[in-house]
Amino acid sequence: MESPLLKLPGAVAADSPDREVAAHYGEPAHEQRALEAGTGFTDRSDRGVVTITGADRHRWLHSLLSQHLEVMKPGEAAQALLLSPNGHVEHHMHLVDDGETVWAHVEPGAAPSLVEFLDRMRFMMRVEVADVSEEYAVVTGPAGRGGEIVWPDVAGLETWLVRRGAEEGEGESLASLAGELRPAGLWAYEALRIAAHHPRMGRDTDHRTIPHEMGWIDSAVHLAKGCYRGQETVARVHNLGRPPRRLVFLHLDGSVDTLPAHGDPVEIPGGRTVGFVGSAARHHELGPIALALVKRNVPVDADLLAGGVAASQEVVVSPDTGANAKIDLRRTAANRA
């Protein structure tokens, strides 16, 4: 559903997969400062919204997802992953429980396939799953500004829901919010997200991505919970081996006019491709920045080219991630000697 805020003066639609919301409203740098200062908000209404209700919702989600969800208190938020049987990330979800319903927001276009999968897995459990994306819009703005359904976000911001097409007196809408706070396009939010080293599903991942590569082990995976789909891969990598790739943050050459595009190759001097660019943006203080997924064995101090743009890297995921057992074994052997 195309956002009504695209009709505001100066609004420019974002690129796929975010064409239904504005990239900016004519002043990207000012919008980013307003969002960071708590006087602006970003319309992210292209994201999907899913609800899970029923008495068994917590233990059912706990059995399917990577996070420990057996008990969720009202207002408690969490991140969780739905993995393939081989441990590849299929969905990244932001969850919150309001005491009766678990609410989730997911990437644009992801809600239908997520709901279809969850519906197939209900069996005899007392749960109901619904795609309510046509009723609710996702927005991100100042902390403390949202209602009962609130998720923490980057840079001290929060994400919450407003009703689509709400008339006067029916609650907050995108239009009423735009009358109170400055609309800041998606470019503003993406710059803050990238600067915070938060990967985005579908932008900074591919079909082979596993949780360790993204650093999601700390935020979206519980390593001491019971069985769930894909758990074997998570446990194996965590205990016995390192992931094949790692997420890096890139400081890009500011003298170049263009940003690398999503999917552009990341190379080391000599032209050997070692990864790909995920997200890129212009930050109002840091300049041009990006996230990229590179091979684990790329030296952490190596200079890189991202879509032909010179870049220096900052470690997000350590090359030693998931090497716990090997490190312990080496130390044990050394002690015996």
Secondary structure, DSSP 4 states (H G I P E B T S, - for coil): ---GGGGSTT-EEPPTT-TTSEEESS-HHHHHHHHHHTSEEEE-TTSEEEEEESTTHHHHHHHHSSS--SS--TT-EEEEEEE-TTS-EEEEEEEEE-SSEEEEEESTT-HHHHHHHHHHT-TT-S-EEEE-TTTEEEEEESTT-S-SSEEE-GGG-EEEEEETTPPTTS---HHHHHTTSEE--HHHHHHHHHHTT---TTTS--TT--HHHHTTHHHH--TTS---TTHHHHHHHHHH---SEEEEEEEEPTT-SSPPPTTPEEEETTTEEEEEEEEEEEETTTEEEEEEEEETTS-TT--EEETTEEEEEEESS-TTTT-HHHHHHHHHHHHH-
